[in-house]
Amino acid sequence: MAATLLISSNWYVFIHAVNIGEILQSSLGYFLVPIINVAIGILVFGEQPNRLKKLAIVVSAAGMMLTFAIAGIVPWLSLIMAMTFGLYGLVRKIASVDSALGLLLETAILLPLAAGYVLLVAEPIADIDATTRNWLWLLGIITVIPLLSMVSAARRIRMSTLGLLQYITPCLHYLAK
């Protein structure tokens, strides 16, 4: 249940940030996740990064602080996103539930809430053409693959290694922009 609360909170804050025009904070939140994961690895699991990893952590953290200072923002949304996703990784790492089964249970718990939201609150999507609607379904299904991969990896590798690997996605997003 904790994992479900954390991942749904993360998704909500991400969507909220985008909806209120805080795209920079939503992006930077995912640049903070690796730093949070490394910190969790050190503080919770007693992982000891080597000198090179320590340097990478310090440079990353300094870069993030500089980015926030230059942007002139207080990164509340970024911090919430990073903390919820980092803690989600921690909960999934220590959970005794299989990765795929755990993700299935999280989805099953969230499904009634999401369906209720779509039926009662969300704007109708009747004016979306069939091709777009089909792409939305397909992309929704495809979204499961990286999340399942992350959850599976979290159980098998050190949190600090997972954290450093999680720079791949935001860097690719940045380069694609």
N, C-alpha and C positions, 0 to 999 in steps of 0.2 A: 504494500500500500504506500510506503514511503517513496518508493521509486516512481510510482504513478503520480503522486503529488508533485514530486520534483520535476519530472519531465513535462507534465502538463503546465506547471508554473513557468518553466523555461519557454515552452512554446507560446504561452499566453503573453509573456513579457516581450518576446520577439515580435509577435504579431502586433501587439500594442505599440511598440517602438516604431515599427514601420508605418502603422496607421496614423501616428501623430507626427510623422516626418522626421523621426530620430534615426534615420538610416545609419548614420555614422556610429551612434551608440550600439545599434544592433550588430553592426559589423565588428566593432571593437570588442564587444562582449565575447565573441568567439576567438579573438586574439588573446583574451585574458584566460580562457579555459585551460590552455596548456600550463600556464603559470600556477593556476589553482591546483591542477592535477599533480604537478611536481611538488607543490607544498603539501598536499595530502599524502603523497608518497613518503615524504620526509617525516612529517609530523605523526601520521597514523601508523605507517608501516616501517618506520625507521630506515628507510632507504637512504643510502649515502651516495650522492652523485659524485662522479670523478671531477677533476679540475675543469675539464672542458665543458661538462654539463653545467657546473656551477657558473662558469663564465657566461654560457648561453642563457642561463636563468637571469643573471644580473643584467645582461645587455637587454634581454626581452623586457624585463620589468622596467628598466630605465627608459626604454623606447616607448613603452605604453604610457608611463607617467609624462614623458615629454609630449607625446601625441595629445593627451588630454589637456595639458597645459597650453599647448599651441592652439588647440581647438577652443579653449576657454570654456570647457564644460565640466560639470560635476557628473561623473559617469555612473549615476545610480542605476540606470537601466542596464548598462554594461556589466556592472558588478553583480546585480541580481542574476542576469543571464549566466555569467561565468560561475557564480556560486551554485546555482541550481543544477547546472550541467555537471560541474565537478563533483558535487555531492551525489548526483545521480550515478555517476561512474563509480563512486565509492560504494554506494548501496548495492549496485549490481555486482561489484567485485566480491563483496562479502556475502551476498545472498546465496543460499544453498539451492536455489532454483536454476534449472537449465536455462541457458540464454534465450533460446527460441520460445520455450514455455513461459518464461518470465515476461517476454515482450508480448506474447499472446494474451497473458493475463492482464497486463497493463492496458492493452488495447481494448479488451473486453470490459474493463472497468470504465474506461473513458468513452466507449461507444454510446451508451445511453445519454451521457452528458452532451457529447458532440451532436448527436442526433436531435436532442431537445433544443440545443442552441440553433441549429440550422432550421428547424421547423418553427420555432417561436420568435427568434430574434433576428437572424440573418436576413439580408435583403434577398428577394427571390432571384434565382439565376435562370429564369425561364427564357430570358432574351439572349442567353449564350447559345451559340450555334453548336450543333452536334459534334463537330470536330474538336472544338475547344473543350466541351464536356468530356469527350473520350480521352483527350490529353490529360485533363485534370485527374481522371480516374487512374490512368496509367502512371502518371507521375506520383500519385499518392501511394500506389503499390511499390514503385521503385524506391521511394523514400525509406521503406523498411530495410532495404539492403544495407546501406551504410550504418544505420542504427544497430541492426543486428550484428554487423561486423564489429562495431565499437564495443558493444556489450560482451560479445564473445572474447574479444581481445582483452578487455578489462579483467577478465577472470584469469587470463593466461600470462600476462606480462606485467612488469612493474608499472606502477602509476606514473613514475617519472618518465619512463619510456613512452607510455601512452600519451602523456602530456606533450612531449616533444613531437610525436607523430601527428598530433592534432593541429599542428600549424599548417599541414598540407592544404586542408580545405579553405581556410580563410586566405591563404596566400594565392591559391588558384582563383578564388573569387576576386581578389584584388587585381590579379593579372588579367582576368577576363574583362574587368571594367575598363 
